[in-house]
Amino acid sequence: MIKSELITRLAEKNPHLYQRDVEKIVSAIFDEVTNALSRGDRVELRGFGAFSVKHRQARSGRNPRTGETVSVDEKYVPFFKTGKELRERLNKS
């Protein structure tokens, strides 16, 4: 699902809201999650999961096409850990 599909589905389920308002709400939520992660904060959505930032040290990697060794700078990457409720719904038997 992409962002526009999410907005459309939420607008359909909430006919009392205009689609442009749903779009603003979804964008505001994503912006707040992004801002929190850029500050290094953790974002937890109970039952869904938690977003956090992990630090990756600088290392030497390999170009898969040429086999040449390249240096990879240190960086921060987003990390998502699923919540218990989501994990259980995905693994129903």
C-alpha positions in Angstrom: 0.0 0.0 0.0 1.3 3.4 -0.9 0.4 6.7 0.8 -2.3 7.7 -1.7 -4.0 4.3 -1.3 -4.0 4.8 2.5 -5.5 8.2 2.2 -8.2 6.9 -0.2 -9.1 4.0 2.0 -9.3 6.2 5.1 -11.5 8.7 3.3 -13.8 5.9 2.2 -14.1 4.6 5.7 -14.8 8.1 7.1 -17.3 9.7 4.7 -17.8 12.6 7.1 -14.2 13.8 6.4 -13.0 15.4 3.2 -10.2 13.6 1.4 -8.0 16.7 1.6 -8.4 16.7 5.4 -7.5 13.0 5.6 -4.4 13.8 3.4 -3.4 16.5 5.9 -3.9 14.2 8.8 -1.8 11.4 7.3 0.9 13.8 6.3 1.0 15.3 9.7 1.4 11.9 11.3 4.2 10.9 9.0 5.9 14.3 9.5 5.8 13.9 13.2 7.3 10.4 13.1 10.0 11.6 10.7 10.8 14.6 12.9 11.0 12.4 16.1 13.3 10.0 14.3 15.5 12.8 13.1 15.9 14.0 16.7 16.9 10.5 17.7 13.7 9.8 19.5 11.8 6.5 19.5 8.2 6.3 18.2 6.0 3.6 19.6 2.6 2.8 18.3 1.1 0.2 20.7 0.0 -3.0 19.0 1.7 -2.0 15.7 5.4 -1.5 16.5 8.2 0.8 17.3 10.4 3.0 15.1 13.9 3.8 16.2 17.2 4.9 14.7 20.3 2.7 14.7 23.8 3.9 14.2 26.0 2.0 11.6 29.7 2.3 12.0 31.9 3.2 9.0 33.1 0.0 7.2 34.7 -1.2 4.0 32.3 -2.8 1.6 32.6 -4.4 -1.8 31.2 -3.2 -5.2 29.2 -6.3 -6.3 29.7 -5.4 -10.0 33.5 -4.9 -10.0 34.5 -6.6 -6.8 36.4 -3.4 -5.9 36.6 -2.5 -2.2 34.8 0.8 -1.3 34.5 2.7 2.0 31.0 3.1 3.4 30.6 6.1 5.7 29.0 5.8 9.1 25.3 6.5 9.0 22.0 6.4 10.9 19.3 4.1 9.6 15.6 3.8 10.6 14.7 0.5 12.3 11.2 -1.0 12.8 10.3 -3.6 15.3 6.8 -5.1 15.1 4.5 -5.1 18.1 3.1 -8.2 19.6 -0.4 -7.6 18.3 0.7 -7.2 14.7 3.1 -10.2 14.9 0.2 -12.4 16.2 -2.2 -11.2 13.5 0.4 -12.0 10.8 1.1 -15.5 12.2 -2.4 -16.7 12.8 -2.7 -20.4 12.0 
